[in-house]
Amino acid sequence: MRTYILPTTDWAVLLPIILRDAKAGDMLEVHTREMWDLTTQMATDAGRTDLVIRLRDRTAAVVEEQY
């Protein structure tokens, strides 16, 4: 399994390539709600129901790492 990290919508230009090349079970990790919405929509449109799309709140992770 591979993980593709697409933090914000600035990275959306890579989605068509990733959706084409990703293997079943690969994970797409996004860091904003807008990018999650865009990624899930594009994956659905491409028929890629075999990918894992995870929304990860990087702000919370940074706060946790500071303690």
C-alpha positions in Angstrom: 0.0 0.0 0.0 1.2 3.5 -0.9 0.2 6.7 0.7 -0.2 9.9 -1.4 -0.2 13.1 0.7 -2.1 16.0 -0.8 -2.3 18.7 1.9 -4.3 21.4 0.2 -6.2 22.1 -3.0 -2.9 23.5 -4.5 -2.0 19.9 -5.0 -5.2 19.0 -6.9 -3.4 19.1 -10.2 -1.8 15.8 -9.3 -5.1 14.0 -8.6 -5.8 12.8 -12.2 -2.4 11.2 -12.4 -2.7 9.7 -8.9 -6.2 8.4 -9.6 -4.9 6.8 -12.8 -1.8 5.2 -11.3 -2.9 4.3 -7.7 -3.4 0.6 -6.9 -6.4 -0.7 -5.0 -6.0 -0.1 -1.3 -3.7 2.9 -1.7 -4.3 5.8 0.6 -4.8 9.5 -0.3 -4.2 11.7 2.8 -5.5 15.2 2.7 -5.3 18.0 5.3 -8.2 20.2 4.6 -12.0 19.7 4.2 -11.9 21.3 0.8 -9.3 18.9 -0.5 -11.2 16.0 1.0 -14.4 17.1 -0.8 -12.5 17.5 -4.1 -10.6 14.2 -3.7 -13.7 12.2 -2.9 -15.6 13.7 -5.8 -12.8 13.1 -8.3 -12.3 9.6 -7.1 -16.0 8.8 -7.4 -16.1 10.4 -10.9 -13.2 8.2 -11.9 -14.9 5.1 -10.4 -12.1 4.6 -7.8 -14.0 3.2 -4.9 -11.0 1.0 -4.1 -8.9 3.8 -2.6 -8.8 5.0 1.0 -9.2 8.7 1.4 -8.3 10.1 4.8 -8.8 13.6 6.2 -6.0 14.3 8.7 -6.1 17.5 10.8 -2.5 18.5 10.7 -3.2 21.4 13.1 -4.2 18.9 15.8 -1.1 16.8 15.1 1.2 19.8 15.5 -0.4 20.8 18.8 0.0 17.2 20.1 3.7 17.1 19.1 4.4 20.3 21.1 3.6 18.6 24.5 
